[in-house]
Amino acid sequence: MARSRSPNRDRAREIWEESNGSIKLKEIADQLGVSDSQIRKWKNNDQWCAPKTLPNTEPKPPMRKVVFFYLEIEEGGEYNR
């Protein structure tokens, strides 16, 4: 069974977001009594810096096959299919 999520993890993100990302991770670590490397790990794993985007609701355009072919021109300058 997995360990429960640390409440400090969510609190660390709240502190970071309240400061608009300007606070140093070491300062957050000092406030919460955890190591600064732990804060860095949480920030990376939870992707604090990733933009919050809505899922794409528009359908994707259909894929189109692009076919490349080579024309062989005979000596006479005409192409015969």
N, C-alpha and C positions, 0 to 999 in steps of 0.2 A: 504494500500500500504506500502511495506517495505521501510525502510530508505536506502539511498544509502550508499555504502561501503565507509568507511573513507579512504582517501588517506594516512593517517598516518599508517594505517594497512599494506599496501603494502610497504611503506617506512621502517617500522620497520623490516619487514622480510629482505629487501635488506640490511639494516645495519647489521643485525645478520649474514646473509650469507657472506657478505664481510669480516667479522671478523672471518669466519669459526667457528662460535658459541662460540668464546672466550670472547666476550663482555658481561658484566652483563646486565640483563634485566633492572635493575634500571638505568643504564647509557643511554640505548636506550630511556627509559621513560623521562629522563631529557632532552635529545636532542629534543624530539618531543613535550614535554610539556603535556604529559598524565601520568596517574598513572601507577606504575609498575605492579599493579594487572591487569590492562587492557592489558598490553603487555603479561603477563603470559596467560591471557585468549585467546588472539589472537594466541599465540604460540601453545597452546593446541588445540584450535578449528581447526586451519589450519594445524596442524601436521607438524611443521617445522622440527622435528627430524626424521620423518618417511623417510626411504630410498626411493628414487625415482626409481621405478622399471617399466619396460615395461610390458604391459599385456602379459599373457602367451598365446603364439600363438600355442603351441603344443597341439594336442588333448589329452584329458585325456584317460587313458586306460579304457577299459570297466570294469564295476563292475562285480565281480565274486561272486556268491553265495557260501558260505562255509556251508556245511551241516555237522553237527555233529550228530552222531548216536551212540547208545550204543548197544553193542552185549551182548546178554544174552546167557550165556553158560549153557547148561543143566548139570545135574549131571554126565552124561557120558563123559563130556569133549568135546563134539562135538556141533557145532552150526548148527541148522536146520533153514533154511529160511522159 
